[in-house]
């Protein structure tokens, strides 16, 4: 089968399309024919530590597909089922899914929408509810709201009854996100949003910050937080890994600062989150209150082109790689 591999020297990454053996599902796993796979910026950022220096590995993190075969102990899925889930090695013709991290695709979603959902939505669920404890009526502030994570956070927060402020360097993108419920859009890529945030919240500040940009806006995010506010750090696309922490503000306002990553989580920890996601969020997807936003779907052989679109920040929402055509 065809699959994409990445090899890193710590500075640069070499991405190649290779022929490799089709994987065989072990206990608790299922083999799927990949119909679509979502791109995630973090898997291409070497600083995130997902790729060991000098080693080559299949990559891709989330996919939708049709079940081909099931390993021992899989009882909730069968060949022919439409499924989606966290999927190591997703940029391939076939891949393995772990049953505890797999979901049936709601009838309302096509393959591309389903591929844009699993990893990103679970990360957002972690930020908003598992660690963020979001309540209806609270203010959420999202830096880089037009990114894949940003749009997912916007739609999920609105479905949960929150009010949302977001930043983007594109006024056009902010205008488009008004249709998804964005309450306040701030057109900036700089850490200069405090005044606009305080004005929107009547001087109170925001209850939950989703920082998808990085260290360059970290201090301004803390300034913009309300009493007992929470701040989730989910990425650092700006490449700024250090930031000043206002300890006085953190102390006086009783702030909670936390990170969101699957890097060191065990399979059991990820599965536990999936149980709650299926209970609280999947029904909102099934009823259409949350709809994954796909910016563009590219053919399987154009992964590098898809990455270029993402790197240039052209997209609004998720970029998806289609599966290979079915054999006649």
FIROVEX-671038 format. One record per residue: residue in three letters; z, x, y of N, C-alpha, C, CB in turn. Coordinates in steps of 0.02 Angstrom, whole numbers, padded with zeros to 5 digits, always signed. Glycine has a CB too. Example, Ala and Ser with C-alpha at 12.3 -4.5 7.8 and 13.67 -1.06 7.14 Angstrom:
! residues 2
ALA+00390+00660-00284+00390+00615-00225+00390+00660-00165+00452+00565-00224 SER+00354+00642-00112+00357+00684-00053+00394+00645+00002+00286+00704-00030 
END
This chain:
! residues 328
UNK+00000+00042-00060+00000+00000+00000+00000+00044+00062+00061-00048+00000 UNK-00019+00015+00119-00018+00050+00183+00049+00040+00217-00076+00026+00229 UNK+00075+00094+00247+00137+00089+00285+00138+00143+00339+00198+00095+00239 UNK+00171+00128+00394+00178+00176+00448+00241+00218+00438+00181+00140+00516 UNK+00234+00283+00453+00289+00331+00447+00298+00366+00514+00276+00382+00390 UNK+00360+00384+00528+00376+00422+00589+00412+00486+00569+00418+00380+00638 UNK+00391+00541+00599+00425+00605+00589+00442+00634+00658+00380+00656+00549 UNK+00503+00657+00666+00527+00680+00730+00548+00753+00728+00584+00637+00754 UNK+00535+00790+00783+00562+00857+00791+00620+00858+00840+00507+00906+00813 UNK+00643+00799+00859+00697+00792+00906+00674+00782+00977+00741+00853+00903 UNK+00611+00799+00991+00583+00791+01058+00524+00743+01057+00561+00859+01086 UNK+00481+00752+01007+00422+00710+01000+00423+00676+00932+00358+00750+01009 UNK+00385+00622+00927+00380+00585+00863+00307+00579+00843+00413+00515+00869 UNK+00293+00592+00781+00226+00586+00754+00223+00525+00709+00205+00651+00715 UNK+00180+00477+00727+00173+00415+00690+00107+00416+00652+00177+00353+00737 UNK+00111+00406+00586+00051+00408+00544+00049+00348+00497+00047+00473+00504 UNK-00011+00327+00479-00022+00274+00430-00037+00307+00363-00079+00226+00451 UNK+00004+00291+00312-00002+00324+00248-00008+00273+00191+00058+00369+00236 UNK-00032+00299+00134-00033+00260+00072+00030+00278+00033-00097+00273+00030 UNK+00066+00228+00010+00126+00240-00028+00135+00186-00081+00189+00243+00018 UNK+00179+00197-00128+00190+00149-00181+00223+00085-00155+00232+00179-00237 UNK+00204+00029-00184+00237-00033-00166+00309-00031-00192+00198-00094-00196 UNK+00358-00048-00150+00428-00046-00173+00444-00099-00225+00475-00054-00113 UNK+00496-00086-00263+00518-00132-00316+00587-00158-00296+00520-00097-00386 UNK+00596-00224-00295+00661-00251-00274+00717-00236-00324+00657-00326-00263 UNK+00774-00212-00298+00832-00202-00339+00877-00263-00337+00871-00140-00315 UNK+00938-00258-00364+00984-00314-00362+00997-00338-00291+01050-00296-00395 UNK+00992-00403-00280+01005-00431-00214+00949-00423-00164+01066-00401-00186 UNK+00892-00397-00187+00835-00386-00142+00776-00430-00162+00814-00313-00142 UNK+00728-00437-00115+00665-00470-00131+00609-00431-00099+00666-00544-00107 UNK+00552-00432-00132+00492-00401-00106+00452-00454-00068+00449-00369-00162 UNK+00431-00437-00006+00390-00484+00032+00323-00452+00049+00426-00507+00096 UNK+00272-00493+00053+00210-00472+00085+00219-00485+00159+00146-00509+00055 UNK+00218-00432+00199+00232-00438+00270+00175-00475+00305+00242-00368+00302 UNK+00194-00529+00340+00145-00567+00380+00145-00546+00452+00161-00641+00375 UNK+00202-00522+00477+00207-00498+00546+00272-00459+00553+00205-00558+00598 UNK+00272-00412+00601+00331-00370+00613+00341-00362+00688+00325-00301+00578 UNK+00403-00369+00710+00418-00363+00781+00431-00291+00802+00478-00405+00799 UNK+00408-00272+00861+00422-00206+00889+00488-00209+00927+00365-00182+00935 UNK+00528-00155+00920+00590-00148+00956+00592-00080+00989+00651-00158+00909 UNK+00604-00079+01054+00599-00016+01091+00645+00037+01063+00617-00028+01164 UNK+00704+00017+01040+00753+00066+01016+00729+00107+00957+00814+00031+00997 UNK+00686+00079+00915+00664+00117+00856+00616+00173+00874+00632+00070+00806 UNK+00590+00172+00935+00545+00224+00957+00580+00276+01001+00486+00194+00995 UNK+00643+00262+01022+00680+00307+01065+00720+00355+01021+00728+00267+01113 UNK+00702+00418+01023+00732+00468+00979+00807+00475+00992+00697+00535+00986 UNK+00827+00465+01054+00897+00472+01072+00942+00421+01039+00905+00468+01146 UNK+00914+00367+01013+00955+00317+00979+00977+00339+00910+00917+00252+00973 UNK+00950+00395+00886+00973+00425+00823+00952+00388+00760+01045+00428+00824 UNK+00900+00347+00764+00877+00311+00705+00832+00354+00660+00840+00248+00725 UNK+00810+00411+00687+00765+00455+00649+00793+00526+00648+00694+00455+00679 UNK+00808+00551+00588+00834+00619+00582+00780+00670+00597+00864+00630+00512 UNK+00800+00723+00630+00753+00776+00648+00724+00808+00584+00787+00830+00691 UNK+00658+00813+00583+00624+00846+00528+00607+00802+00469+00666+00901+00504 UNK+00635+00742+00467+00623+00698+00410+00572+00644+00429+00689+00665+00386 UNK+00531+00626+00380+00483+00572+00390+00509+00510+00353+00412+00591+00365 UNK+00503+00452+00384+00525+00391+00352+00482+00333+00374+00600+00377+00367 UNK+00478+00283+00330+00446+00221+00349+00488+00188+00403+00436+00174+00288 UNK+00455+00154+00450+00495+00123+00502+00469+00053+00518+00496+00166+00564 UNK+00502+00022+00568+00497-00050+00579+00563-00081+00558+00437-00081+00539 UNK+00586-00131+00596+00654-00156+00585+00660-00230+00571+00695-00140+00644 UNK+00609-00270+00586+00614-00342+00574+00546-00369+00556+00642-00378+00637 UNK+00545-00419+00512+00481-00445+00488+00487-00516+00464+00454-00401+00432 UNK+00429-00548+00460+00423-00612+00425+00374-00602+00369+00399-00670+00474 UNK+00381-00641+00316+00334-00632+00261+00345-00683+00206+00341-00564+00232 UNK+00304-00677+00154+00307-00722+00096+00337-00685+00038+00237-00749+00078 UNK+00386-00716+00005+00419-00684-00051+00371-00676-00109+00481-00725-00073 UNK+00366-00614-00135+00323-00599-00192+00363-00599-00257+00288-00531-00182 UNK+00422-00566-00255+00464-00564-00314+00536-00552-00293+00441-00508-00363 UNK+00583-00570-00338+00654-00564-00322+00689-00520-00373+00687-00634-00320 UNK+00737-00481-00348+00778-00440-00392+00834-00480-00424+00806-00382-00354 UNK+00871-00448-00466+00927-00480-00501+00978-00506-00452+00959-00430-00550 UNK+01002-00566-00464+01055-00595-00423+01032-00635-00363+01099-00541-00401 UNK+00967-00636-00349+00942-00675-00292+00933-00748-00315+00875-00645-00264 UNK+00970-00793-00285+00968-00863-00307+00945-00911-00252+01037-00884-00331 UNK+00949-00890-00189+00933-00935-00134+00860-00932-00112+00977-00921-00076 UNK+00822-00886-00142+00751-00877-00124+00709-00871-00187+00742-00814-00080 UNK+00645-00888-00180+00600-00885-00238+00531-00864-00214+00597-00953-00275 UNK+00487-00840-00259+00419-00822-00239+00384-00880-00203+00379-00800-00300 UNK+00349-00863-00149+00315-00913-00110+00352-00935-00048+00300-00971-00151 UNK+00418-00921-00045+00457-00942+00013+00436-00904+00075+00532-00932+00000 UNK+00437-00939+00133+00426-00907+00198+00494-00883+00224+00393-00957+00249 UNK+00500-00818+00236+00565-00790+00254+00558-00742+00313+00597-00754+00194 UNK+00615-00727+00344+00618-00678+00398+00685-00643+00394+00608-00712+00468 UNK+00687-00581+00419+00750-00546+00418+00746-00475+00441+00777-00547+00349 UNK+00805-00443+00446+00808-00372+00460+00774-00335+00403+00883-00347+00470 UNK+00728-00289+00419+00683-00265+00367+00666-00191+00379+00619-00307+00366 UNK+00705-00144+00352+00687-00073+00358+00618-00060+00328+00740-00029+00324 UNK+00575-00025+00365+00507-00013+00340+00461-00072+00350+00509+00004+00267 UNK+00472-00110+00404+00435-00172+00415+00361-00162+00431+00466-00211+00470 UNK+00343-00103+00458+00273-00091+00475+00235-00068+00413+00267-00037+00531 UNK+00224-00115+00368+00193-00100+00303+00164-00164+00274+00245-00070+00254 UNK+00123-00156+00222+00095-00215+00189+00148-00253+00150+00038-00194+00142 UNK+00194-00216+00120+00249-00246+00082+00314-00212+00102+00237-00240+00005 UNK+00369-00250+00098+00434-00221+00116+00488-00258+00078+00446-00226+00192 UNK+00548-00229+00079+00605-00259+00045+00653-00291+00095+00642-00206+00004 UNK+00678-00349+00077+00730-00382+00116+00792-00389+00073+00706-00452+00141 UNK+00850-00382+00105+00913-00395+00072+00929-00470+00078+00971-00351+00102 UNK+00943-00502+00023+00954-00575+00024+01007-00597+00075+00974-00598-00045 UNK+01064-00562+00081+01114-00584+00130+01091-00580+00203+01177-00544+00122 UNK+01038-00540+00216+01013-00533+00285+00947-00568+00295+01006-00459+00302 UNK+00932-00616+00252+00868-00651+00254+00878-00725+00270+00830-00643+00188 UNK+00831-00754+00307+00833-00825+00323+00767-00858+00305+00849-00835+00398 UNK+00770-00920+00285+00709-00960+00279+00681-00973+00348+00723-01027+00241 UNK+00616-00971+00356+00585-00982+00421+00582-01057+00435+00514-00952+00423 UNK+00609-01079+00491+00603-01150+00509+00530-01171+00513+00638-01164+00576 UNK+00516-01233+00495+00447-01259+00495+00414-01255+00563+00445-01330+00469 UNK+00454-01254+00616+00427-01254+00684+00399-01186+00705+00481-01275+00733 UNK+00414-01133+00668+00394-01065+00687+00335-01041+00647+00452-01017+00679 UNK+00289-01006+00680+00235-00972+00644+00258-00902+00624+00170-00969+00687 UNK+00215-00865+00589+00235-00799+00565+00254-00753+00623+00178-00767+00525 UNK+00216-00755+00677+00228-00709+00733+00294-00725+00768+00170-00713+00783 UNK+00308-00788+00779+00371-00807+00810+00430-00787+00766+00373-00882+00825 UNK+00422-00797+00701+00475-00780+00654+00489-00705+00654+00457-00803+00584 UNK+00436-00665+00659+00444-00592+00659+00478-00567+00723+00377-00557+00651 UNK+00472-00606+00777+00502-00586+00841+00576-00604+00846+00465-00619+00897 UNK+00603-00635+00794+00669-00665+00800+00727-00627+00767+00666-00732+00772 UNK+00722-00604+00704+00782-00586+00666+00827-00533+00698+00762-00562+00600 UNK+00802-00473+00708+00844-00420+00734+00865-00433+00805+00808-00353+00729 UNK+00817-00449+00848+00831-00459+00919+00882-00515+00929+00767-00475+00957 UNK+00872-00571+00894+00917-00628+00903+00987-00614+00877+00889-00689+00869 UNK+00992-00576+00823+01057-00558+00796+01094-00511+00844+01051-00526+00727 UNK+01058-00465+00875+01088-00421+00925+01114-00462+00984+01037-00367+00949 UNK+01073-00509+01007+01092-00552+01063+01152-00595+01043+01034-00596+01085 UNK+01152-00622+00984+01209-00661+00959+01273-00620+00961+01195-00686+00887 UNK+01268-00557+00941+01325-00511+00943+01351-00505+01015+01305-00442+00916 UNK+01304-00495+01062+01324-00485+01132+01353-00548+01163+01264-00462+01172 UNK+01322-00605+01150+01343-00666+01183+01405-00697+01152+01287-00716+01182 UNK+01408-00700+01086+01461-00737+01053+01511-00695+01014+01432-00787+01007 UNK+01486-00651+00971+01532-00613+00928+01579-00570+00969+01493-00569+00878 UNK+01551-00532+01016+01593-00490+01059+01598-00517+01130+01565-00419+01060 UNK+01548-00554+01152+01547-00577+01221+01585-00641+01235+01478-00587+01242 UNK+01600-00681+01182+01640-00742+01188+01617-00788+01245+01713-00724+01199 UNK+01551-00796+01249+01522-00837+01303+01542-00910+01296+01446-00830+01302 UNK+01558-00940+01354+01576-01010+01357+01526-01047+01401+01648-01019+01384 UNK+01514-01112+01387+01470-01151+01430+01492-01149+01503+01467-01224+01406 UNK+01443-01143+01547+01459-01142+01619+01471-01073+01647+01518-01183+01631 UNK+01478-01022+01605+01489-00954+01629+01423-00923+01654+01520-00910+01575 UNK+01431-00872+01696+01374-00835+01722+01359-00774+01678+01386-00813+01795 UNK+01296-00767+01659+01272-00708+01622+01223-00670+01666+01239-00728+01553 UNK+01231-00604+01669+01186-00562+01708+01150-00514+01661+01225-00523+01762 UNK+01083-00514+01663+01043-00474+01616+01000-00425+01656+00998-00520+01572 UNK+01012-00360+01647+00968-00311+01678+00906-00303+01633+01005-00242+01687 UNK+00847-00303+01663+00786-00299+01622+00775-00363+01583+00790-00240+01575 UNK+00779-00420+01619+00777-00485+01585+00709-00500+01554+00795-00540+01633 UNK+00656-00465+01575+00589-00479+01547+00574-00442+01482+00537-00461+01598 UNK+00620-00399+01459+00610-00364+01395+00620-00412+01337+00659-00305+01389 UNK+00605-00389+01277+00614-00430+01218+00687-00453+01210+00593-00393+01156 UNK+00734-00406+01217+00805-00423+01213+00824-00467+01271+00849-00360+01212 UNK+00798-00452+01331+00815-00490+01390+00794-00563+01385+00783-00459+01450 UNK+00733-00576+01363+00709-00645+01357+00748-00682+01303+00633-00646+01340 UNK+00762-00648+01248+00802-00679+01195+00872-00696+01220+00806-00633+01133 UNK+00902-00651+01258+00968-00664+01286+00967-00722+01335+00996-00601+01321 UNK+00914-00726+01375+00906-00782+01422+00902-00849+01386+00843-00772+01465 UNK+00858-00853+01337+00848-00918+01303+00909-00939+01263+00787-00914+01257 UNK+00943-00890+01231+01002-00908+01192+01060-00927+01238+01023-00849+01147 UNK+01069-00890+01293+01123-00906+01340+01113-00976+01370+01126-00854+01396 UNK+01051-00993+01387+01038-01059+01415+01051-01114+01363+00966-01064+01441 UNK+01031-01101+01301+01043-01150+01248+01118-01161+01236+01010-01127+01183 UNK+01158-01110+01252+01231-01114+01244+01265-01140+01307+01259-01046+01226 UNK+01226-01158+01358+01254-01190+01417+01275-01143+01473+01312-01229+01397 UNK+01252-01081+01472+01269-01033+01524+01220-01035+01582+01272-00963+01496 UNK+01239-01004+01638+01195-00993+01695+01175-00919+01695+01230-01014+01763 UNK+01112-00905+01711+01087-00837+01701+01055-00808+01763+01036-00837+01644 UNK+01074-00746+01778+01043-00705+01830+01009-00647+01794+01096-00679+01883 UNK+00949-00628+01816+00914-00572+01784+00877-00529+01834+00867-00597+01732 UNK+00869-00466+01816+00829-00420+01857+00765-00401+01821+00869-00357+01875 UNK+00714-00387+01861+00650-00361+01836+00615-00328+01894+00606-00417+01803 UNK+00573-00279+01879+00533-00248+01932+00472-00289+01950+00512-00180+01911 UNK+00461-00344+01915+00402-00386+01926+00423-00456+01948+00359-00390+01861 UNK+00405-00475+02008+00420-00543+02031+00380-00594+01991+00403-00549+02106 UNK+00320-00576+01970+00279-00621+01930+00314-00639+01865+00211-00589+01915 UNK+00345-00590+01832+00381-00603+01770+00442-00647+01783+00402-00537+01736 UNK+00477-00634+01837+00535-00675+01854+00515-00747+01866+00571-00647+01915 UNK+00458-00756+01899+00434-00824+01912+00418-00860+01846+00371-00822+01957 UNK+00389-00824+01799+00373-00855+01734+00436-00873+01696+00330-00807+01693 UNK+00488-00833+01704+00550-00846+01667+00590-00904+01696+00593-00784+01667 UNK+00571-00927+01755+00603-00988+01782+00592-01047+01735+00575-01004+01852 UNK+00534-01047+01702+00519-01102+01655+00564-01101+01594+00446-01098+01633 UNK+00594-01043+01579+00640-01037+01523+00713-01048+01545+00633-00969+01489 UNK+00722-01062+01609+00789-01078+01633+00823-01025+01674+00831-01093+01576 UNK+00789-00970+01691+00819-00919+01732+00842-00949+01798+00770-00860+01743 UNK+00906-00946+01812+00934-00977+01873+00921-00935+01935+01008-00990+01864 UNK+00930-00869+01929+00921-00824+01986+00884-00762+01962+00989-00806+02019 UNK+00828-00746+01993+00791-00685+01978+00796-00636+02035+00718-00701+01963 UNK+00812-00573+02019+00818-00521+02069+00765-00468+02055+00890-00488+02069 UNK+00717-00461+02100+00661-00414+02089+00682-00344+02109+00598-00437+02128 UNK+00703-00304+02061+00724-00235+02073+00727-00196+02009+00792-00233+02109 UNK+00717-00130+02013+00731-00084+01958+00787-00036+01978+00667-00045+01939 UNK+00817-00047+02035+00868-00003+02062+00937-00034+02056+00853+00014+02136 UNK+00990+00007+02060+01058-00020+02058+01079-00046+02126+01108+00034+02034 UNK+01047-00099+02148+01060-00127+02215+01065-00203+02213+01004-00106+02263 UNK+01091-00229+02158+01092-00302+02148+01159-00334+02162+01071-00317+02078 UNK+01210-00296+02180+01278-00323+02188+01280-00381+02237+01325-00268+02212 UNK+01250-00371+02297+01254-00424+02348+01222-00489+02324+01219-00400+02412 UNK+01165-00484+02291+01130-00543+02266+01170-00579+02212+01060-00525+02240 UNK+01202-00540+02169+01243-00569+02115+01303-00605+02145+01267-00514+02065 UNK+01336-00573+02192+01396-00604+02222+01378-00667+02261+01431-00555+02268 UNK+01320-00666+02294+01298-00725+02330+01285-00784+02282+01234-00710+02370 UNK+01252-00769+02226+01236-00821+02177+01298-00851+02145+01190-00793+02123 UNK+01350-00810+02138+01411-00833+02104+01467-00850+02152+01435-00779+02056 UNK+01449-00861+02216+01499-00879+02268+01556-00828+02272+01528-00948+02254 UNK+01538-00764+02264+01586-00710+02271+01629-00697+02210+01631-00725+02327 UNK+01618-00734+02157+01660-00728+02097+01638-00669+02053+01658-00792+02056 UNK+01573-00656+02048+01548-00607+02001+01529-00640+01936+01599-00553+01989 UNK+01499-00601+01891+01474-00629+01828+01525-00619+01771+01407-00598+01809 UNK+01523-00666+01725+01570-00665+01669+01548-00618+01613+01580-00734+01642 UNK+01483-00612+01603+01457-00571+01549+01394-00535+01572+01442-00614+01486 UNK+01394-00468+01565+01336-00427+01583+01303-00403+01520+01357-00367+01628 UNK+01236-00410+01516+01196-00380+01463+01158-00323+01495+01148-00434+01429 UNK+01180-00261+01482+01147-00203+01511+01098-00174+01461+01199-00149+01532 UNK+01035-00191+01471+00982-00166+01428+00943-00108+01460+00934-00222+01410 UNK+00966-00086+01518+00932-00032+01555+00963+00035+01542+00931-00047+01630 UNK+01029+00041+01552+01062+00105+01539+01109+00127+01594+01012+00157+01527 UNK+01121+00193+01595+01172+00221+01639+01157+00216+01713+01181+00291+01623 UNK+01093+00211+01732+01075+00209+01803+01102+00147+01838+01000+00213+01812 UNK+01114+00093+01801+01139+00030+01832+01210+00014+01810+01092-00027+01814 UNK+01241+00057+01771+01306+00042+01741+01360+00029+01793+01328+00099+01695 UNK+01366+00074+01843+01418+00067+01893+01409+00003+01934+01419+00128+01939 UNK+01346-00013+01950+01332-00074+01989+01348-00136+01947+01259-00075+02012 UNK+01338-00132+01882+01356-00188+01838+01431-00201+01841+01334-00174+01766 UNK+01471-00148+01838+01543-00155+01840+01565-00186+01907+01578-00087+01830 UNK+01534-00164+01962+01549-00192+02028+01536-00267+02029+01507-00158+02081 UNK+01486-00290+01991+01464-00359+01993+01501-00405+01947+01391-00361+01977 UNK+01551-00379+01911+01586-00419+01861+01644-00459+01890+01611-00375+01805 UNK+01657-00516+01860+01712-00559+01880+01777-00538+01846+01697-00633+01863 UNK+01831-00567+01865+01895-00557+01831+01888-00574+01757+01952-00599+01865 UNK+01911-00530+01714+01906-00537+01641+01833-00540+01618+01943-00600+01618 UNK+01790-00506+01655+01720-00503+01635+01709-00456+01576+01678-00480+01693 UNK+01652-00466+01543+01634-00424+01484+01566-00392+01497+01633-00467+01418 UNK+01558-00331+01474+01495-00295+01484+01471-00267+01417+01504-00238+01535 UNK+01411-00288+01397+01380-00264+01335+01327-00211+01352+01348-00322+01295 UNK+01333-00153+01321+01281-00102+01328+01239-00103+01265+01312-00030+01339 UNK+01175-00120+01273+01131-00129+01216+01074-00078+01214+01102-00199+01216 UNK+01065-00040+01268+01011+00009+01268+01014+00052+01329+00944-00026+01264 UNK+00970+00103+01330+00966+00148+01387+00894+00172+01393+01015+00209+01380 UNK+00851+00124+01411+00780+00140+01418+00767+00185+01478+00739+00076+01426 UNK+00816+00189+01524+00809+00235+01581+00823+00307+01562+00855+00213+01637 UNK+00849+00319+01501+00865+00386+01479+00928+00415+01508+00808+00431+01495 UNK+00965+00374+01546+01027+00398+01578+01085+00381+01532+01037+00365+01649 UNK+01114+00432+01500+01165+00422+01449+01236+00430+01474+01153+00469+01391 UNK+01244+00450+01536+01311+00458+01565+01316+00415+01628+01326+00533+01581 UNK+01375+00388+01641+01385+00347+01700+01458+00349+01720+01362+00274+01688 UNK+01470+00341+01784+01539+00339+01810+01571+00272+01794+01540+00352+01887 UNK+01634+00274+01772+01672+00214+01758+01725+00205+01811+01703+00216+01686 UNK+01724+00150+01845+01775+00133+01895+01837+00108+01859+01748+00080+01947 UNK+01882+00155+01845+01942+00137+01806+01986+00088+01843+01981+00200+01789 UNK+01989+00094+01909+02029+00047+01948+02004-00024+01940+02029+00067+02022 UNK+01937-00033+01943+01909-00100+01935+01920-00125+01863+01834-00100+01951 UNK+01910-00081+01815+01920-00101+01745+01992-00123+01733+01902-00043+01697 UNK+02039-00088+01764+02110-00103+01755+02129-00168+01791+02153-00045+01782 UNK+02111-00172+01856+02132-00229+01897+02099-00295+01875+02116-00217+01970 UNK+02035-00291+01856+01998-00352+01838+02002-00367+01763+01926-00346+01859 UNK+02038-00325+01725+02046-00335+01652+01978-00341+01618+02088-00399+01638 UNK+01935-00292+01631+01867-00294+01605+01864-00271+01532+01822-00250+01647 UNK+01815-00296+01496+01803-00277+01427+01733-00247+01422+01810-00338+01378 UNK+01728-00183+01406+01665-00148+01400+01652-00132+01326+01664-00083+01442 UNK+01594-00152+01300+01580-00141+01229+01507-00124+01216+01600-00203+01188 UNK+01496-00091+01161+01428-00072+01141+01403-00117+01085+01427+00001+01119 UNK+01336-00120+01080+01304-00163+01029+01252-00121+00992+01271-00226+01062 UNK+01265-00106+00930+01220-00065+00889+01235-00078+00816+01228+00010+00907 UNK+01183-00073+00775+01192-00078+00703+01196-00010+00668+01135-00119+00673 UNK+01195+00044+00708+01189+00111+00680+01242+00127+00627+01192+00162+00735 UNK+01305+00109+00641+01359+00126+00596+01388+00065+00559+01414+00161+00634 UNK+01357+00008+00567+01383-00052+00533+01364-00051+00460+01357-00116+00567 UNK+01409-00075+00418+01395-00079+00347+01353-00142+00332+01460-00080+00306 UNK+01324-00143+00272+01286-00202+00252+01330-00264+00252+01254-00191+00182 UNK+01393-00256+00231+01440-00312+00230+01454-00339+00300+01506-00292+00196 UNK+01460-00293+00348+01472-00315+00417+01412-00352+00446+01488-00254+00460 UNK+01352-00327+00430+01292-00361+00454+01285-00430+00422+01229-00319+00441 UNK+01301-00434+00359+01296-00498+00323+01345-00549+00350+01308-00487+00248 UNK+01405-00527+00368+01455-00573+00395+01430-00604+00460+01522-00536+00407 UNK+01397-00563+00502+01369-00589+00564+01314-00639+00550+01342-00532+00607 UNK+01274-00628+00498+01220-00673+00480+01246-00742+00462+01179-00644+00423 UNK+01302-00745+00428+01331-00809+00408+01345-00852+00470+01396-00799+00368 UNK+01376-00821+00521+01391-00857+00583+01328-00874+00622+01438-00816+00626 UNK+01279-00830+00621+01216-00842+00655+01182-00904+00625+01170-00781+00650 UNK+01179-00908+00559+01148-00965+00527+01183-01030+00544+01147-00956+00451 UNK+01248-01027+00553+01288-01087+00567+01280-01109+00640+01361-01074+00551 UNK+01280-01061+00686+01284-01078+00757+01216-01077+00793+01330-01032+00791 UNK+01171-01031+00773+01110-01021+00811+01048-01048+00776+01100-00947+00824 UNK+01044-01042+00711+00984-01065+00676+00969-01139+00688+00992-01053+00601 UNK+01020-01183+00692+01004-01253+00709+00972-01261+00777+01068-01294+00706 UNK+00989-01218+00825+00958-01222+00891+00885-01200+00889+00997-01178+00941 UNK+00870-01154+00843+00800-01133+00832+00761-01189+00797+00797-01068+00790 UNK+00792-01219+00747+00759-01272+00708+00742-01332+00752+00803-01293+00650 UNK+00783-01347+00801+00772-01405+00844+00730-01388+00906+00838-01435+00865 UNK+00710-01325+00913+00668-01306+00969+00705-01290+01034+00620-01360+00982 UNK+00772-01287+01032+00809-01269+01092+00803-01195+01107+00883-01288+01085 UNK+00789-01155+01055+00775-01084+01062+00708-01071+01030+00831-01039+01030 UNK+00660-01045+01068+00594-01030+01043+00578-00956+01057+00539-01077+01075 UNK+00566-00915+01006+00550-00845+01018+00487-00839+01062+00539-00807+00952 UNK+00489-00793+01110+00433-00785+01156+00392-00724+01135+00458-00777+01230 UNK+00331-00735+01112+00287-00681+01090+00236-00667+01146+00251-00700+01024 UNK+00237-00606+01171+00190-00587+01224+00120-00575+01196+00215-00525+01260 UNK+00116-00537+01142+00051-00521+01113+00059-00500+01040+00016-00464+01154 UNK+00010-00519+00999+00008-00498+00930-00053-00453+00921+00005-00559+00881 UNK-00042-00393+00895-00097-00346+00884-00110-00337+00810-00081-00279+00917 UNK-00172-00319+00791-00187-00306+00720-00146-00249+00693-00261-00292+00712 UNK-00138-00248+00627-00096-00199+00593-00115-00128+00611-00101-00209+00519 UNK-00180-00114+00616-00202-00045+00628-00191-00022+00700-00276-00038+00610 UNK-00164-00065+00743-00157-00047+00814-00084-00041+00835-00191-00099+00857 UNK-00042-00013+00791+00028-00003+00808+00036+00043+00869+00065+00027+00749 UNK-00002+00097+00872+00004+00143+00929-00014+00109+00994-00039+00205+00918 UNK-00065+00066+00992-00083+00028+01052-00028-00020+01072-00149-00010+01040 UNK+00004-00051+01022+00060-00096+01036+00117-00058+01069+00084-00130+00971 UNK+00130+00002+01044+00183+00044+01073+00167+00061+01146+00193+00108+01032 UNK+00104+00076+01161+00084+00093+01229+00096+00034+01277+00010+00114+01231 UNK+00082-00027+01253+00094-00086+01294+00169-00092+01309+00068-00150+01258 UNK+00210-00081+01258+00282-00084+01267+00307-00030+01314+00318-00079+01199 UNK+00282+00032+01304+00304+00088+01346+00286+00079+01419+00273+00153+01320 UNK+00230+00044+01432+00208+00033+01501+00239-00029+01533+00133+00028+01503 UNK+00283-00063+01495+00319-00122+01521+00272-00178+01543+00362-00102+01579 UNK+00216-00185+01508+00170-00239+01525+00195-00307+01499+00101-00224+01496 UNK+00236-00305+01448+00251-00366+01410+00306-00408+01442+00270-00348+01341 UNK+00306-00471+01424+00359-00518+01440+00379-00551+01374+00335-00571+01494 UNK+00436-00531+01347+00455-00553+01280+00437-00501+01228+00420-00619+01263 UNK+00420-00523+01168+00411-00478+01111+00337-00462+01098+00442-00508+01049 UNK+00326-00400+01074+00261-00380+01049+00266-00379+00973+00239-00309+01077 UNK+00214-00406+00940+00216-00414+00867+00155-00380+00836+00218-00489+00848 UNK+00166-00349+00779+00111-00319+00740+00096-00367+00682+00131-00248+00713 UNK+00033-00387+00676+00013-00432+00622+00013-00396+00556-00057-00462+00636 UNK+00019-00433+00502+00013-00404+00436-00061-00389+00420+00043-00451+00382 UNK-00073-00354+00365-00142-00340+00346-00174-00402+00318-00144-00283+00294 UNK-00240-00410+00324-00275-00469+00298-00265-00475+00222-00349-00465+00314 UNK-00261-00536+00198-00256-00548+00127-00319-00526+00091-00241-00621+00113 UNK-00311-00498+00032-00370-00478-00007-00405-00541-00034-00350-00431-00066 UNK-00471-00538-00036-00510-00595-00060-00499-00605-00135-00585-00585-00046 
END
